[in-house]
Amino acid sequence: MNVEDLGFAMEELLDAYGSSGDPALLREPRAQQLTDRLYYAVDWLAPCLDAVEMARRINFAMLLAPFYWHRYEHDGSREDAVRAVFLYRQVCQVAPHCLPEWLPQLLAEEGDQVDTLSSSDLAAYAAEAVNRLKEAEANGDPQLLDDAVALSLFAARANPRQDVTRAEALTTLGNVLTRRYEYTGNTGDLDRAHVVLARAAEATPVDDPHFLKCCSAFGHMAIRMYQRTGDLDTLDQAINALRQAAYRAPDDDPHRAAHLTNLSSALNSQYQHIGLDEARNEALEACYEAARITPRDHPDLPSRLLNLASAVINHPDAEGDDLAVDLLRDALSLTPDGHPDRPGCLHLLAGALRARFERKGDAKDLAEAVKVGRSSVAAGATVDYLRPNRLAGFARSLQAYADHFSAPEALTEAVETLGEAMALLPEDHPDRTDTLITLGFVLWNRFRTGKDPADHAQALRAMREAASVETAPARDRARAAAAAGHLAAGARDFAAATESFALALDQLELTAWRGLERDDQERLIATFPNLVTDAAACAVRAGQVERAVELLEQGRGILLAQALETRTDHHELQARAPELAEQLGQVLDELDRLAHADSSGDPVEVHNRRVANERRAQLARERDALLADIRALPKLSGFLRPPSFAALRAVAAHGPVALLNASEYGCSALLLTTAGVRVVPLDRIPHKALTEQLVAFVHSLQAAIAEGRPVTAHAAVVTTLAWLWDDVAEPVLKELGHTRPVGPGGTWPRLWWCPTGLFTLLPLHAAGRHRARGGGDTVLDRVVSSYTPTLRALLHTRERPRPSAGPHTRGLIVSLPTTPGCSDLPAAEDEARALHRRHPDAELVTGPAATTRTVLKALARCSWAHFACHGAQDLGRPSRGAVILHDGPLTLRDIVRLRLPHAEFAFLSACETARGGVVLADEAISFAASLQLAGFRDVIGTLWSIDDTLAPEIAELVYENLSRQGSRDPAAALHAALHAVRARRPHAVANWAPYVHAGP
């Protein structure tokens, strides 16, 4: 502990005494040891020729004098009184306001000098502190930082005025303490920096030019505090302060580049923690501007080039690593050996070279990455806060080197290096997770080559520990837990694998945080494509079939579950805690109303997007806090949590639900009935074969339709329906007892398909061996099929009261025989006219009148809706799914924000409206699903492109069947219509098979 730290320890002791008034604190042996060390650290009688020694002497006197005086007041010790007065005499020469009120006058009468330093004198001490700080930043000498602490602390304490001069001294002190933390890793300095910078901000008027420096200093400190604690509120404070500093500073402000650099660092941290893409873009812009306005000979240029390279690496530009390498080589040319920025430059350069090797495959980059990474570790201090990161980066280079060059000794060095990094990281440090993940993969790689069971066990232990660090980003914890699940499953410990995968799903829900934009949520969920199916498969292998159902429900439709929060009546909460229910309702409603903006570069749009993002994050945190309060109430611990199996089983009251799951750990159907759940192994179709079959089906069907080859399309569909029957549908129906076709006049059983993963793109309802003359072994001949994206969605739809028709409600028919930019659909006009003749009171919107605005307004007042137009889905970006109207696409995002109080039934006679995506398959993102979420109980849609000439026939049959029913049953109506079309057109399987029903 150096002398400055002794002073801070004394200050803490005095604060504790001031708070409690307990004299025992002044008598403790530790207190005596502390005062003795501090008192004898100074030669009180020697002349002060140096400003630093003068500042240090007075700083210590300001602390020791009140200590001795208070102890004298309690114990009456003459020695304490003499020392106190002696020290007060030192202080009164420059800071009489620090003495007891009665003492300055008494000392003056005895001939002591009683004087107060001028603002200019105090400012000179603060300016000298800045000089020492800059010198330390150039050569890394920690003693200069200690001197800067003494100078700035004196400039603040010796100032009796709450003016800007004092605030400037506090700001300098905060900057020095933050830098000292960076050099030493002493978290006490960071805590003190937080306190003094908060005081500086309070003392500075917002219109004073110094306020921007204060904001920048606070933001820099808050970044470091966030990096140590993982606290997102602290990071938000950093960003808010730094935006003020960076965007309010005039163009000619000499500190503007520093403000921008700090802001970019905070934004990069935000992107890395929660995945907010807007933060990544803003960080890159800020970095570019900071580097652009920094002169070539400026001492801070290397650090700004380093920050720019970091932002470039974070950005999804295929050529970004080339630019980053060039920037870092330039920065290195400006940082000689011993420069504080050199270790960081070397560390980042190693990462950029490694990334370029992964893209281009040039082994020279990989070899250099190892060399540079080794240099970064050697160049840095052994105690600075970034050393663990440099060690972990070096280990990643060693791992890549070992894989490429088959060099097992590099893995051993990587393990040793990571062990050193782990020893430097406290157990609650957020960086432990990423470091442990690296260690886990290194050990796993070593196990694969050496087959030492100890490596496998240690890898699994590292991943589990990584997943348990509560301060780490949820995304990293999910990654660690998923890796632990795979390691356990590889060892055939499926119970342990299930436990790890379950934790990963918990963290995945947190990763898709409601404070993010929808695009960010989707992108993050998409990075875990098979997590839920792997979790369920392992649970089945472990004999935990009910848990498998729960996991499937938890990990699928995460965004759908969030949307359902605002569309569910929380009766129990309303009864038990009406105030909390009202507050939660307000928060959820506003979250729903906040638009998810497009990524426009217009400055006004950018500003509005940032404001919306800040508000969304604030609301999400309010939601989290409210949920914590609610779940603490009796009988509400499970509020808005994934439902238990007991709750989910109720979904089978109207008929069984078949959950189809495919994973590398096994494929199976989970049949949910009122009696429980049964497992049907789907052994005939391994996961890899299913993937190949699906890809072949999707590609061949799309190509055949696009190229106008109906025979090829028919063959692709018939072949797929055949193997789907043999390998999936027939085993399911057999287990349910549906082994024969239903005869004339028979009662049709119901079956709800709830497919997961790859199964979501397959026509399960149409599976079968269809004969050329009609009939055959088919699902269509044995059950009436419906689909549901999740069990919760089906329960929600059933529990939702049927709407009562309002005075102005009626049907809506949307028809576009001609659409700008699309091929004509001449049969759409016939389809609409026939339907309008059947329902003349329906609102008919057609041609140029069918705009997005008109249709959205009409949906709000209709009870049923029929669309006869073009539709489109993007398998890679399913949220772009839409029906195409006269003025452009009506997207599913436009629909999902609606609340349609009168909605009952929708028929989407358009292409691909019930189709989800290959990406985000388990999120059930389709136009049909969005209509259901908006309020329509029953929706008929399509899985692929449909035949314009057949569409009116199927629509006519469906509506005819509905008109004959005593109670409306769209599923039965569609089923009967498909039966009829198949009988009339046995060779048109590819044309009727895409039609599906979703609903209760």
TORTORLUM-16823 format. One line per 3 residues: their letters; for each residue z, y, x of C-alpha. Coordinates in steps of 0.001 Angstrom, whole numbers, plus 500000, padded with zeros to 6 digits. Example, Ala and Ser with C-alpha at 12.3 -4.5 7.8 and 13.67 -1.06 7.14 Angstrom:
2
as	507800:495500:512300  507140:498940:513670
% end
This chain:
1000
mnv	500000:500000:500000  498902:503274:501631  500771:506544:501280
edl	498660:507745:498351  499512:504568:496471  503202:505128:497286
gfa	502870:508510:495639  501300:507014:492518  504063:504417:492361
mee	506672:507202:492512  504856:509070:489757  504999:505962:487570
lld	508720:505621:488255  509359:509234:487232  507260:508769:484094
ayg	509307:505713:483164  512539:507655:483691  511222:510604:481703
ssg	510393:508311:478798  513664:506400:478736  516212:508691:480403
dpa	517788:505563:481876  519489:506455:485225  519498:502766:486198
llr	515801:503160:487021  516749:505650:489749  519367:503353:491251
epr	517318:500167:491554  516761:498861:495119  513016:499077:494534
aqq	513363:502785:493727  515391:503401:496874  512861:501508:499014
ltd	510026:503495:497492  511646:506885:498050  512621:506004:501606
rly	509063:504960:502467  507635:508077:500891  510207:510448:502417
yav	509824:509109:505941  506015:509034:505725  506048:512803:506348
dwl	507373:514879:509215  508876:517589:507030  509715:519933:509889
apc	506374:519810:511701  504018:522748:511210  501110:522055:508807
lda	497831:522959:510464  495607:520662:508400  494772:521140:504718
vem	495053:517430:504036  498515:517166:505576  499598:520283:503710
arr	498366:518827:500426  499918:515438:501091  503300:516991:502069
inf	503510:519113:498932  502326:516248:496708  505148:514050:497974
aml	507687:516848:497755  506732:517415:494100  507601:513781:493417
lap	510652:513268:495633  512469:516478:494726  512850:515683:490984
fyw	513783:512077:491814  516685:513162:494046  517683:515933:491664
hry	517833:513642:488602  519829:511071:490522  522218:513817:491671
ehd	522672:514888:488048  523780:511368:487129  525681:510300:490269
gsr	526753:513570:491890  525568:512514:495342  525679:515495:497714
eda	522991:513891:499908  520631:513697:496916  521300:517354:496067
vra	520636:518505:499624  517387:516576:499829  516268:517832:496428
vfl	516851:521484:497330  515184:521018:500716  512094:519556:499054
yrq	512055:522144:496291  511989:524811:499017  508776:523234:500310
vcq	507245:523248:496819  508257:526761:495810  506012:528240:498505
vap	502877:527199:496600  503872:525815:493176  507110:527327:491822
hcl	506183:526153:488305  507058:522611:489445  510733:523576:489983
pew	513509:523626:487384  513349:526974:485556  516532:528385:487117
lpq	515709:527452:490692  512829:529771:491785  514858:532904:491131
lla	517807:531502:493048  515664:530533:496034  513978:533938:496036
eeg	517370:535639:496170  518214:533467:499169  515059:534658:500945
dqv	512739:531702:500328  509063:532409:499805  508172:531891:496148
dtl	504442:532141:495584  501600:530689:493530  498225:529889:495029
sss	495259:531762:493613  492495:530042:491715  490158:530563:494674
dla	492664:528928:497054  493063:525951:494729  489305:525700:494259
aya	488933:525564:498038  491203:522498:498184  489132:520831:495435
aea	485912:521735:497258  487221:520169:500435  488043:517033:498428
vnr	484410:516925:497279  483257:517239:500876  485450:514332:501951
lke	484155:512268:499021  480527:512902:499988  481254:512028:503596
aea	482891:508772:502507  479867:507967:500347  477665:508428:503402
ngd	479658:506357:505898  481997:504205:503781  485225:505364:505495
pql	488104:504660:503036  490455:507067:504842  488254:509936:503720
ldd	488818:508857:500129  492584:508867:500666  492300:512386:502043
ava	490182:513436:499057  492845:512047:496721  495537:514138:498418
lsl	493431:517326:498301  492285:517064:494675  495711:515945:493492
faa	497276:518967:495148  494669:521311:493672  495537:520028:490194
ran	499327:519870:490536  499711:523227:492256  497839:524998:489468
prq	500202:526372:486807  497311:527317:484540  495493:525013:482093
dvt	492173:526468:483189  488777:525199:484274  489816:525345:487952
rae	492483:522739:487201  490004:520701:485147  487563:520736:488073
alt	490282:519443:490389  491134:516673:487916  487464:515767:487606
tlg	487169:515535:491381  490318:513398:491498  488848:511097:488843
nvl	485614:510751:490802  487493:509963:494004  489718:507375:492322
trr	486689:505710:490723  484924:505560:494069  488047:504228:495736
yey	488169:501437:493143  484558:500610:493999  485438:500334:497679
tgn	488742:498466:497334  488740:496757:493931  492167:498281:493154
tgd	492268:498435:489340  495226:500831:489482  492848:503514:490762
ldr	490575:502884:487788  493445:503246:485312  494540:506495:486965
ahv	490965:507797:486933  490842:507188:483195  494006:509223:482641
vla	493055:512209:484806  489486:512400:483499  490720:512371:479911
raa	493006:515288:480827  490095:517076:482481  488004:516738:479331
eat	490829:518088:477176  491190:521110:479454  487479:521996:479552
pvd	485781:523970:476754  482654:522186:475535  480533:525272:476215
dph	481697:525559:479834  479137:524358:482425  481793:522121:483982
flk	482084:520105:480769  478881:518220:481615  480260:517224:485026
ccs	483427:516074:483321  481407:513963:480860  479420:512410:483694
afg	482557:511596:485683  484252:510070:482630  481149:508030:481874
hma	480930:506707:485432  484579:505679:485315  484195:504088:481875
irm	481265:501979:483117  483457:500566:485871  486277:499950:483410
yqr	483910:498152:481042  482590:496018:483898  486152:494973:484658
tgd	487329:494366:481062  484179:493665:479037  485413:496094:476366
ldt	482470:497401:474358  484376:500370:472951  484835:501606:476516
ldq	481120:501157:477157  480299:503124:474005  482543:505933:475249
ain	480649:505894:478538  477268:506117:476827  478340:508904:474475
alr	479778:510975:477328  476789:510397:479592  474252:511244:476902
qaa	475963:514603:476519  475838:515163:480260  472248:513997:480745
yra	470584:515494:477682  472466:518794:477513  471974:519635:481186
pdd	469229:522212:481788  466225:521169:483853  467427:523164:486858
dph	470941:521687:486830  471435:520176:490327  473584:517404:488817
raa	471101:516371:486115  469729:513451:488156  473263:512139:488714
hlt	473977:512343:484981  470769:510450:484198  471551:507808:486811
nls	474996:507167:485381  473561:507031:481874  470983:504449:482889
sal	473711:502294:484402  475696:502371:481161  472631:501584:479058
nsq	471653:498685:481305  475156:497298:480853  474827:497651:477090
yqh	471543:495782:477080  472915:493012:479259  476019:492588:477083
igl	474708:492819:473516  470923:492726:473992  470056:496100:472441
dea	466425:496565:473480  466457:500286:472768  469154:500656:475447
rne	466921:498934:477987  464027:501282:477216  466204:504391:477360
ale	467706:503233:480666  464277:502864:482230  463228:506338:481088
acy	466434:507877:482455  466003:506116:485812  462416:507240:486207
eaa	463352:510832:485471  466346:510761:487854  464207:509409:490705
rit	461376:511835:489933  463524:514967:490230  465476:513833:493321
prd	464119:515304:496577  463107:512882:499300  465822:514150:501652
hpd	468602:513979:499052  471485:511691:500141  471653:510098:496660
lps	467991:509049:496570  468717:505478:497774  471183:504816:494965
rll	468749:506263:492400  465926:504079:493683  468303:501119:493465
nla	469166:501955:489834  465490:502350:488999  464711:498966:490532
sav	467506:497399:488476  466109:498918:485280  462594:497740:486156
inh	463847:494184:486724  465555:494250:483319  462353:495317:481584
pda	459913:492650:480328  456997:493702:482485  455190:490827:484187
egd	454564:492994:487259  458053:494547:487323  459268:492507:490254
dla	456470:493881:492469  457502:497454:491701  461189:496590:492160
vdl	460515:495089:495583  458622:498210:496667  461374:500517:495400
lrd	464088:498537:497154  462232:498385:500440  461909:502152:500228
als	465645:502487:499503  466488:500245:502466  464451:502454:504760
ltp	466815:505287:503801  470049:503314:504237  470878:502376:507826
dgh	473449:499762:508736  476885:500829:507568  475567:502881:504639
pdr	477600:502086:501475  474432:501559:499400  472849:499065:501798
pgc	474647:495891:500558  473653:496675:496973  470033:497281:497963
lhl	469896:493978:499824  471501:492123:496903  469035:493522:494396
lag	466062:492961:496708  467010:489285:497004  467006:489020:493201
alr	463633:490754:492907  462085:488489:495543  463481:485435:493781
arf	462038:486626:490463  458655:487224:492099  458738:483734:493589
erk	459348:482270:490113  456318:484178:488796  453891:483753:491705
gda	455215:480718:493554  454954:482250:497027  457547:480389:499132
kdl	457718:483316:501572  459433:485373:498862  462008:482646:498361
aea	462735:482302:502068  463123:486059:502370  465385:486116:499308
vkv	467801:483755:501070  467689:485799:504269  468201:489098:502470
grs	470934:487651:500251  472817:486441:503318  472527:489926:504798
sva	473863:491529:501611  476998:489402:501819  477487:490171:505509
aga	476880:493904:505094  479401:494493:502310  483137:494951:502575
tvd	485279:491917:501812  487330:493778:499195  484879:495903:497210
ylr	484452:495204:493521  480816:494045:493806  481328:491368:496457
pnr	481578:488526:493867  478213:489588:492426  476594:489572:495853
lag	478006:486137:496586  476756:484776:493251  473303:486295:493824
far	473112:484713:497250  474091:481363:495742  471255:481618:493193
slq	468786:482156:496002  470197:479134:497816  469859:477062:494652
aya	466213:478028:494209  465596:477338:497898  467178:473880:497630
dhf	465056:473011:494584  461787:474159:496129  462244:472881:499665
sap	464335:469782:498792  467160:471093:500968  470450:469615:499685
eal	472433:471409:502394  471552:474685:500674  473291:473428:497517
tea	476420:472700:499521  476382:476232:500936  475822:477589:497425
vet	478893:475734:496145  481006:477132:498976  479669:480630:498390
lge	480435:480468:494670  483919:479194:495458  484546:482357:497459
ama	483216:484463:494586  485477:482721:492077  488521:483290:494285
llp	487861:487058:494100  487488:487219:490316  490612:487415:488131
edh	490769:484837:485330  490002:487432:482653  487082:489042:484504
pdr	483844:489070:482437  481755:488108:485488  483548:484760:485783
tdt	481339:483312:483046  478023:484051:484737  479385:482949:488122
lit	480744:479700:486673  477432:479028:484921  475675:479352:488271
lgf	478233:477023:489836  477735:474524:487015  473974:474409:487468
vlw	474269:474144:491261  476645:471193:490894  474375:469623:488283
nrf	471407:469926:490635  473449:468352:493406  474455:465513:491068
rtg	470823:464825:490193  469954:464385:493856  473156:462824:495198
kdp	474397:460998:492065  478023:461787:492924  480008:461535:489640
adh	482425:464157:490956  479615:466743:490928  478844:465951:487290
aqa	482511:466237:486325  482898:469523:488196  479699:470908:486644
lra	480977:470092:483164  484362:471623:483958  482714:474795:485274
mre	480601:475193:482127  483588:474674:479849  485638:477199:481771
aas	482725:479648:481662  482555:479336:477883  486265:480102:477540
vet	486293:483568:479178  486963:485780:476173  485954:489040:477869
apa	482447:487798:478687  479382:488566:476536  478999:486152:473615
rdr	475461:485312:474726  476702:484116:478128  479511:482122:476546
ara	477017:480478:474193  474787:479626:477141  477712:478074:479004
aaa	478942:476090:476012  475430:474801:475274  475057:473690:478894
agh	478409:471900:478654  477156:470193:475502  474047:468920:477241
laa	476053:467705:480240  478455:465806:477986  475635:464374:475875
gar	473848:463258:479038  476978:461287:479879  476936:459890:476309
dfa	480225:461584:475455  478952:462800:472104  482359:463839:470777
aat	482838:466223:473708  479242:467375:473357  479834:468183:469699
esf	482894:470236:470592  480959:472257:473174  477940:472764:470936
ala	480261:473924:468138  481698:476580:470450  478153:477601:471371
ldq	477345:478067:467675  480449:480221:467243  479246:482416:470078
lel	475684:482459:468743  476952:484037:465531  478671:486711:467631
taw	475524:487147:469723  473565:488021:466575  476058:490818:465964
rgl	475527:493003:462931  475592:496081:465141  472135:495198:466488
erd	468688:495976:465169  466967:493101:463411  464387:492654:466205
dqe	467181:492302:468750  469036:489783:466602  465925:487669:466216
rli	465098:487838:469918  468590:486718:470896  468752:483866:468382
atf	465340:482697:469574  466758:482090:473065  468719:479129:471623
pnl	465881:477290:469814  467387:473790:469567  471089:474539:469657
vtd	471922:473760:466047  469816:470616:465857  471297:469318:469120
aaa	474797:470041:467826  474205:468141:464578  472544:465206:466334
cav	475502:464825:468699  477930:465000:465780  475992:462183:464090
rag	476075:460143:467313  479825:460779:467499  480302:459467:463940
qve	481198:462948:462617  478601:463155:459858  480460:465684:457716
rav	480887:467856:460792  477148:467524:461370  476500:469040:457937
ell	478917:471882:458679  477268:472608:462023  473794:472644:460497
eqg	474980:475139:457942  476753:477291:460526  473896:477528:462995
rgi	470966:477926:460603  470085:480986:458592  472487:483225:460520
lla	470631:486365:459442  470358:485025:455914  474123:484493:455804
qal	474651:488088:456943  472399:489347:454165  474257:487241:451595
etr	477523:488993:452486  476507:491997:450418  474991:489947:447613
tdh	478060:487854:446877  480843:488745:444471  484091:488451:446406
hel	486313:487845:443379  489265:486371:445265  489378:489246:447728
qar	489107:491754:444892  492066:490121:443167  494271:489899:446269
ape	493365:493064:448165  491255:495469:446095  491444:498277:448687
lae	490145:496036:451457  487466:494723:449102  486298:498267:448372
qlg	486284:499264:452036  484367:496138:453038  481875:496656:450238
qvl	481181:500210:451382  480687:499127:454995  478396:496233:454089
del	476352:498363:451692  475761:501021:454335  474841:498362:456893
drl	472252:497054:454461  470863:500518:453794  470379:501359:457467
aha	466713:500832:458095  465595:498751:461064  463113:501174:462591
dss	459794:500375:464224  459569:500967:467970  457751:504298:467784
gdp	457660:506536:470849  457748:509741:468819  460711:511846:470082
vev	462029:512449:466569  461810:508745:465754  463505:507863:469033
hnr	466380:510230:468228  466709:508909:464688  466680:505345:465996
rva	469477:506084:468450  471562:507743:465750  471011:504755:463477
ner	471930:502336:466248  475164:504195:466965  476058:504212:463277
raq	475156:500539:462909  477405:499609:465821  480246:501680:464402
lar	479902:500036:460992  479726:496576:462560  483000:497195:464360
erd	484577:498452:461138  483370:495257:459465  484882:493134:462229
all	488217:494953:461929  488256:494613:458145  487465:490908:458360
adi	490363:490440:460780  492712:492154:458298  491369:490126:455385
ral	491612:486801:457189  495250:487530:457992  496064:487468:454266
pkl	497352:484299:452575  494585:481910:451459  491831:484119:452898
sgf	491657:482783:456455  488187:481358:455760  486737:484519:454200
lrp	483061:484911:455151  483329:482074:457635  480929:479112:457598
psf	481873:476920:454600  483648:473604:454951  482052:470315:454013
aal	484199:470187:450856  482629:473461:449715  479122:472436:450726
rav	479235:469124:448863  479185:471021:445572  475516:471780:446203
aah	474654:468178:445297  475899:468546:441718  472330:468867:440392
gpv	470827:466272:442705  470871:465123:446307  469903:467330:449230
all	468124:465838:452229  468855:467652:455485  466288:466599:458074
nas	467281:467006:461693  465311:466361:464873  466748:466555:468376
eyg	466326:464948:471768  469615:463225:470934  468274:461638:467783
csa	466385:462256:464548  467995:461593:461191  468209:462577:457569
lll	471622:463542:456201  471664:462830:452478  474211:464985:450738
tta	475341:463650:447363  478387:464128:445170  479829:461018:446822
gvr	479539:462410:450334  476921:462221:453055  474818:459287:454204
vvp	472845:459064:457410  469310:457734:457460  468184:457209:461055
ldr	464594:458258:461583  464090:455945:464520  460325:455670:464215
iph	459725:459281:465241  461311:460412:468509  461778:464135:468986
kal	458951:464411:471513  456530:462589:469208  457524:464818:466300
teq	456822:467892:468419  453411:466580:469411  452539:465648:465801
lva	453568:469059:464506  451643:470984:467161  448554:468876:466507
fvh	448862:469400:462748  449348:473177:462929  446577:473748:465465
slq	443984:471502:463838  444680:472822:460337  444558:476463:461377
aai	441370:475970:463374  439675:474034:460598  440512:476660:457967
aeg	439524:479567:460222  436223:477940:461097  435418:476859:457538
rpv	435596:473082:458178  437222:471689:455010  436616:468056:455932
tah	438537:468497:459192  441345:470318:457363  441514:467512:454799
aav	441712:464897:457550  444504:466772:459366  446557:467044:456186
vtt	446021:463460:455038  446900:462076:458471  450071:464199:458618
law	451146:463259:455097  450734:459577:455954  452936:459513:459048
lwd	455382:461873:457353  455687:459298:454554  456100:456327:456858
dva	458533:457910:459288  460505:460357:457139  460034:460517:453395
epv	459931:456825:452447  463168:455975:454356  464881:458906:452593
lke	463678:457919:449131  464499:454278:449743  468094:455166:450679
lgh	468355:457208:447474  467038:454311:445409  463704:455900:444523
trp	461524:452960:445454  458959:453062:442636  456820:455677:440955
vgp	458214:457202:437771  456326:455828:434780  455034:457712:431749
ggt	457906:459203:429751  460383:458467:432553  463053:460863:433752
wpr	462093:462556:436956  464861:462656:439584  465336:465847:441570
lww	465515:466156:445348  466087:469270:447431  464645:469242:450928
cpt	466584:471252:453515  464529:470819:456694  465633:472050:460102
glf	463714:472986:463215  460231:471533:463385  460529:469938:459955
tll	460433:473406:458322  456654:473620:458783  455860:470244:457207
plh	454867:469475:453578  457646:466978:452854  457110:467224:449093
aag	453526:465999:449483  454176:463191:451999  452485:459920:451142
rhr	449516:457652:451575  447156:459327:449171  444316:457118:447933
arg	440830:458466:447503  440932:457652:443780  444386:459230:443356
ggd	447926:457875:443302  449476:455830:446106  452862:455694:447781
tvl	453863:459361:447650  456854:461628:447188  454981:463294:444338
drv	455123:460054:442322  458865:459477:442776  460774:462794:442670
vss	460482:466448:441754  460859:468304:445035  462348:471699:445799
ytp	463217:473382:449071  466177:475424:450192  466535:477238:453518
tlr	470284:476544:453689  472948:475010:451507  474664:478390:451170
all	471464:479931:449879  471180:477242:447203  474828:477649:446191
htr	474418:481426:446048  471344:481176:443836  473072:478814:441442
erp	476244:480871:441271  474345:484077:440601  474451:484826:436860
rps	471106:484728:435137  470009:488312:434614  469729:489721:431151
agp	466445:491415:430416  466752:495181:430385  465072:497373:427786
htr	462113:498040:430060  461824:494731:431928  458648:492684:431798
gli	456362:490674:434002  454393:492003:436955  450927:490814:437966
vsl	449560:492007:441293  445922:491190:441978  443590:492236:444789
ptt	440109:490711:444477  439025:493180:447173  441268:494288:450018
pgc	440257:496691:452799  439820:494805:456048  440036:491363:454424
sdl	437602:488931:452872  437089:489161:449103  439025:486926:446690
paa	436815:486916:443600  438931:484272:441845  442010:486493:442108
ede	440594:488684:439351  440054:485658:437085  443562:484430:437868
ara	445117:487782:436958  443104:488209:433769  443979:484735:432523
lhr	447653:485350:433181  447518:488774:431558  445934:487249:428457
rhp	448867:484841:428311  451370:487683:428899  449740:490891:427599
dae	453023:492815:427914  453093:492260:431677  452358:495171:434009
lvt	449016:494599:435733  448597:496299:439106  445220:495669:440678
gpa	442682:497051:443124  443353:500461:444739  446400:500939:442498
att	448147:497994:444202  449855:499923:446973  453118:499049:448664
rtv	454949:501937:447031  453693:501086:443550  454492:497404:443875
lka	457987:498008:445243  458767:500266:442297  457360:497730:439841
lar	459421:494891:441334  462607:496789:440533  461897:496595:436803
csw	460283:493171:436425  461809:489834:435457  458931:487760:436832
ahf	456159:488531:439310  452827:486964:440182  450837:487879:443301
ach	447176:486922:443665  446133:488393:446986  445960:487752:450709
gaq	449050:486648:452587  449725:486175:456281  452388:484792:458568
dlg	452918:485091:462312  454352:481837:463669  455634:483623:466759
rps	457056:486662:464893  457838:485400:461391  459413:488707:460338
rga	455865:490050:460198  455142:487826:457223  453548:489806:454396
vil	451269:489957:451419  448348:492313:451973  448001:495149:449475
hdg	445394:497867:449192  447102:500222:451649  448367:497569:454048
plt	450947:494810:454343  453998:494568:452107  456284:492864:454626
lrd	459177:490591:454019  461417:493241:455602  460321:495643:452868
ivr	461373:493032:450325  464641:491857:451845  466250:495292:451436
lrl	465693:495233:447673  468294:494418:445034  466370:493257:441980
pha	468764:492998:439033  466301:491490:436539  464413:489091:438810
efa	463998:485461:437720  460742:483893:438880  458011:484735:441385
fls	454699:482979:441985  453019:483818:445290  449434:482742:444912
ace	448675:483871:448464  448337:482211:451844  451328:481178:453982
tar	453981:482869:451834  456513:480015:452154  455779:479432:455810
ggv	458374:480254:458437  457783:480346:462165  457637:478036:465119
vla	459945:480617:466704  463147:481072:464700  462315:478027:462586
dea	465952:477651:461547  466226:481221:460296  463942:480437:457310
isf	462066:483723:457652  459276:483741:455081  458005:486052:452363
aas	459162:483606:449688  462667:483466:451158  462850:487262:451231
lql	461982:487414:447523  464703:484901:446792  467188:486947:448770
agf	466128:490075:446881  467059:488383:443612  464377:485951:442396
rdv	466055:482640:441555  462876:480554:441677  459893:481177:443925
igt	456637:479269:444286  454863:479861:447567  452494:478201:450023
lws	452812:476608:453455  449287:477369:454664  446055:478991:453550
idd	444977:478165:450018  441638:477742:448303  440755:480864:446292
tla	438772:478817:443782  441612:476350:443098  444418:478917:442920
pei	443690:480069:439325  443704:476457:438139  447103:475706:439659
ael	448554:478985:438379  447227:478318:434856  448776:474831:434853
vye	452150:476109:436071  452365:478800:433400  451149:476394:430735
nls	453870:473924:431718  456484:476671:431690  455476:477716:428193
rqg	455992:474161:426920  459466:473716:428377  462589:474223:426336
srd	464249:475797:429373  462275:477264:432231  462048:474840:435150
paa	459539:476131:437694  460051:473122:439970  459076:470696:437215
alh	456223:472960:436142  454752:473029:439665  455284:469291:440075
aal	453361:468558:436876  450622:470985:437882  450134:469303:441263
hav	450013:465911:439537  447282:467162:437271  445244:468744:440077
rar	445530:465607:442183  444230:463536:439289  441303:465884:438764
rph	440518:466423:442471  441704:463432:444510  439872:464697:447602
ava	441518:468155:447473  444867:467139:448990  444702:469922:451572
nwa	444247:472455:448768  447181:471547:446518  449642:470242:449136
pyv	450678:473697:450444  452285:474740:447131  456084:474490:447208
hag	459047:475481:445049  462285:477026:446316  465219:477516:444028
p	468077:475947:442090
% end
